[in-house]
Amino acid sequence: MRRSGFVVLTCLVSAACGPAPERDAHGPADAVAQSQGKLQFDVVISPSSLDFGPQTVGTTSAPLAFTVQNNGTEAVHITFGVNPPFTPPSPRDPVLAPGDSRELKLVFSPTSVGAFSAPIYIMPMGPGGSSLFFRGELSGTGVAP
């Protein structure tokens, strides 16, 4: 299992972003969204990538997780999207109260031999619909039984 880097941050229409987060090789991404100058939410997501390594075809990996931390003063609704052979976390679309954190656990279930990679999109939504878009990377390799 390898975990690395920063989540790439892109703003959606309804949020204005502050300065881009400082980047280092292994730290989390810290994004602060503002709407009309008023702080809406402050979310930290780490790591930016999960590597499931080799996994036998037809079996399911142990779960790996992204951690989402709400450092803001308002509840944040988390939505995400991911495609097979990576399976999304449960519960779907959690709400994080101020100061709470949640692990978004995923598993890898390859159906054929070969390398797999896919993005995961994590979208925190704050009050008034303000939102940010985080893209993380998932990878794993299906190996013969």
Legacy VTK file of the C-alpha trace (Angstrom):
# vtk DataFile Version 3.0
C-alpha trace
ASCII
DATASET POLYDATA
POINTS 145 float
0.000 0.000 0.000
1.319 3.429 -0.941
-0.166 6.776 -0.027
1.229 9.963 -1.436
0.985 13.626 -2.251
-1.712 16.193 -2.441
-5.216 16.196 -3.764
-5.560 18.365 -6.857
-8.018 21.140 -6.061
-10.320 22.684 -8.625
-13.091 25.139 -7.775
-16.653 24.652 -8.905
-18.842 27.531 -9.985
-20.338 28.351 -6.599
-17.135 28.723 -4.589
-14.206 31.093 -4.632
-10.975 29.558 -3.467
-8.331 31.110 -1.323
-4.652 30.676 -2.154
-3.581 27.282 -3.466
-2.414 24.994 -0.690
1.303 24.619 -0.075
2.480 21.291 -1.453
4.951 18.765 -0.163
5.457 15.109 -0.965
3.098 13.641 1.634
0.961 16.300 3.290
-2.799 16.739 3.032
-4.666 19.249 0.904
-6.320 21.990 2.931
-8.966 23.915 1.056
-10.879 26.897 2.335
-13.981 27.895 0.383
-15.447 31.352 0.603
-18.642 32.716 -0.849
-18.988 36.470 -1.215
-16.145 36.927 1.267
-17.777 34.826 4.004
-16.030 31.616 5.117
-18.197 28.657 4.140
-16.049 25.668 5.051
-12.516 24.424 5.622
-11.871 20.822 4.569
-8.686 18.715 4.641
-8.497 15.543 2.525
-5.567 13.136 2.631
-3.837 11.324 1.036
-4.235 12.201 -2.656
-3.750 8.664 -3.944
-4.270 5.075 -2.865
-2.355 2.157 -4.398
-3.936 -1.212 -3.657
-0.957 -3.074 -5.133
-1.392 -6.602 -6.535
-4.740 -8.311 -5.959
-5.812 -11.743 -7.180
-8.519 -11.575 -9.862
-11.940 -12.417 -8.419
-11.025 -11.391 -4.862
-11.472 -8.174 -2.900
-8.681 -6.195 -1.282
-8.531 -4.988 2.272
-10.007 -1.475 2.475
-7.849 1.630 2.082
-9.119 5.071 3.061
-9.077 8.757 2.318
-9.569 10.879 5.441
-11.814 13.942 5.222
-11.582 16.456 8.103
-14.046 19.341 8.535
-12.139 22.187 10.211
-14.871 24.715 9.472
-17.715 26.100 11.527
-20.551 24.603 9.444
-21.587 21.030 8.637
-20.275 19.746 5.304
-21.988 17.165 3.080
-19.482 14.899 1.299
-20.297 13.328 -2.069
-17.954 11.279 -4.209
-17.756 9.270 -7.384
-15.622 6.259 -8.327
-15.786 3.556 -11.003
-15.182 -0.226 -10.925
-13.089 -2.194 -10.177
-12.848 0.191 -7.229
-15.860 0.112 -4.913
-17.075 3.268 -3.178
-17.171 3.674 0.557
-20.100 3.195 2.841
-22.033 5.048 4.110
-22.581 7.000 0.934
-22.623 10.789 1.122
-21.824 11.355 4.816
-22.374 14.674 6.585
-19.494 15.947 8.723
-20.214 18.222 11.662
-17.677 20.958 12.475
-14.502 19.361 13.851
-15.445 15.845 12.674
-13.457 13.612 10.372
-14.418 10.529 8.423
-12.533 7.811 6.620
-13.866 7.083 3.137
-12.903 3.425 2.733
-12.645 1.811 -0.680
-11.825 -1.679 -1.915
-10.331 -3.027 -5.145
-11.933 -6.060 -6.845
-10.229 -6.761 -10.183
-12.107 -8.904 -12.707
-9.143 -9.371 -15.061
-5.353 -9.421 -15.058
-3.616 -6.073 -15.563
-3.030 -2.618 -14.173
-6.025 -0.494 -13.199
-6.163 3.186 -12.376
-9.061 5.539 -11.915
-9.796 8.900 -10.389
-11.974 9.365 -7.345
-13.865 12.630 -7.048
-14.570 13.948 -3.555
-16.911 16.933 -3.379
-17.537 18.659 -0.046
-20.605 20.914 -0.120
-20.982 23.652 2.444
-23.856 25.928 3.399
-25.628 27.647 0.559
-24.410 25.042 -1.920
-20.801 26.243 -2.057
-18.554 23.382 -3.060
-15.066 22.335 -4.048
-13.883 19.475 -6.194
-11.009 17.213 -5.142
-9.576 14.565 -7.435
-7.637 11.668 -5.993
-6.077 8.728 -7.793
-6.691 5.007 -7.265
-4.515 2.213 -8.624
-4.088 -1.522 -8.334
-3.032 -4.551 -10.345
-5.112 -7.643 -11.030
-2.964 -10.786 -10.899
-3.734 -14.357 -11.971
-4.929 -16.781 -9.285
LINES 1 146
145 0 1 2 3 4 5 6 7 8 9 10 11 12 13 14 15 16 17 18 19 20 21 22 23 24 25 26 27 28 29 30 31 32 33 34 35 36 37 38 39 40 41 42 43 44 45 46 47 48 49 50 51 52 53 54 55 56 57 58 59 60 61 62 63 64 65 66 67 68 69 70 71 72 73 74 75 76 77 78 79 80 81 82 83 84 85 86 87 88 89 90 91 92 93 94 95 96 97 98 99 100 101 102 103 104 105 106 107 108 109 110 111 112 113 114 115 116 117 118 119 120 121 122 123 124 125 126 127 128 129 130 131 132 133 134 135 136 137 138 139 140 141 142 143 144
